[in-house]
Amino acid sequence: MLTETPLIIVGDDPSECSHAVLIMLSILAPMRTNADYRPYLTLYESDVKEFQARSKKSGSIGNSIIGVSNPFLVSYLGGEGNAVLHMDRAHFSEKKY
């Protein structure tokens, strides 16, 4: 986060991914980040093509933090410069009110 390394967070469902991205951003508070963050990105969004073009051009998605639940997106957006964090369902608990 501090070194602006591109990060793709992979989880089982959208709420898990979005929570993880927002938790990562909250770790930096009160500092600001210039990272482009997407709590949850689907295959059908137009931004996917932009991230894929960046990945082909420079080998990474740029200064971005992205949450995905589709493993295909990891290979589609993949590059040598991207860090990939896989969330294990057993370690994630969500409180329902």
N, C-alpha and C positions, 0 to 999 in steps of 0.2 A: 504494500500500500504506500509506504513512504518512498520507495524507489520508483514508483510509477510503472511497475511491471504489469503487463496485461494479464488479467485474471479471468478465467472462465470457471464458474461454479456450477457443478453438475449435481442435480438432486433428483429424487423420485417424483416429486410433484411441484407445481408452481409455487405453492405457499412456502415450501421448504427452501426453494431457490431464492425467492424474493426476501425472505427473512435473513438468509445468510448474507446476501449482498448488502442489505441495510445494516446488519450487525457489523460487517466489515467497515462500512462508512462511519458508523458511530464510534468505532475504535479511535478514529482520527480526531474526533471532536475535542476541542474547539478549533483545531487547525482546519484549514480549507484544502480541498483538493481540486485539481483541474481535470480529474478523470471523468470520462463519459461513462455514466453508470446506467445500466438497464437491469432492474430487479428481475425481470423475466422476459426473455426473448423467444419468440416462436419462429418456426421455419417459414411461416407465411407473411412475416412482416417485411416491409420494403428495406428496412435497415440491414437485414441479413446480407443482401447483395453488396452493400457498402462495406460492411465488415469483411466480407469474403474478398473483395477487391483489395482492401488494405493488406489483408493477410498474404495474398499472392504477391503484392508489390514489395512489401518490406519484411515478410516473414512473421509478422505479428499483427494483432488487431488494433494496435495503437494503445494509447493511454486509456484503457477501458476496463470496466468491471461488469461482467455479464453473467446473469443467471439463466441456465437452461435445464430442461428436463429431458430433452431429446438427445440421445447419445450421437445421433447422426450430425448434429450441429457441431459437436466437438471436432469431428473429422473434417467437416465442411469449412469451419473457421480455423482449424488447426494450423499451427505453424511452430517453428522451433522457438520463437520468442514468447510464446504464451504459456503461462502457468495454469494448470488445470487442477482444480480441487474437487474431488468427489465426496459428496456428503453421504454418510452411512446412516440409513434410517434408524438404526438401533441407538444412535447417539443424539437423535433430534427428538425433542418432546415439545408438543404444542399444547398450550392450555386453551381449552374451549370454555367460553363463559356463557 
